[in-house]
C-alpha cells in the first residue's frame, strides 16, 4: 500500500511540475495531472534505465527529475497528436 501511495504522490508532483515547466496551456484537472505524472514516471524511468542506467525507485530527486522529463515528453506527444487531428 505504501508503494501505491508513493507512486501517486510522485505522479502528482511530476505531473504538476511538468505542467508548470512546459510552455503553453494544457487542460486537465488534478486526476489528469496525477495520471500524466504516473505515466511520465513510467516513461522517464524506462528512458533513464535504457539511456542513463538510472531508474525511478521512489520519492527521491533522481526519480522526480526522470518522472518530470517523462511527463513533459508525454505532454509534447499529446500536443502533437491532438493538433494533427
Residue pairs with C-beta under 8 A, 6 or more apart in sequence:
6 58
6 59
7 38
7 41
8 34
8 38
9 59
10 37
10 38
10 41
10 56
10 58
10 59
10 63
10 64
10 67
11 34
11 35
11 36
11 37
11 38
11 39
11 40
11 41
11 67
12 30
12 33
12 34
12 37
13 37
13 64
13 67
14 37
14 38
14 40
14 41
14 44
14 64
14 67
14 68
14 70
14 71
15 32
15 33
15 34
15 35
15 36
15 37
15 38
15 40
15 71
16 33
16 37
17 64
17 68
17 71
18 36
18 37
18 40
18 68
18 71
18 72
18 74
18 75
19 26
19 28
19 33
19 36
19 71
19 75
21 68
21 72
22 72
22 75
22 76
24 79
26 75
26 78
26 79
28 36
36 71
36 74
36 75
37 67
37 71
39 70
39 71
39 74
40 67
40 68
40 69
40 70
40 71
40 72
40 73
40 74
41 56
41 63
41 66
41 67
41 70
41 71
42 56
42 70
43 70
43 71
43 73
43 74
44 56
44 65
44 66
44 67
44 68
44 69
44 70
44 71
44 73
45 55
45 56
45 63
45 66
45 67
45 70
46 70
47 66
47 69
47 70
47 73
48 54
48 55
48 56
48 62
48 66
49 55
54 62
54 66
55 63
55 66
56 63
56 66
56 67
57 63
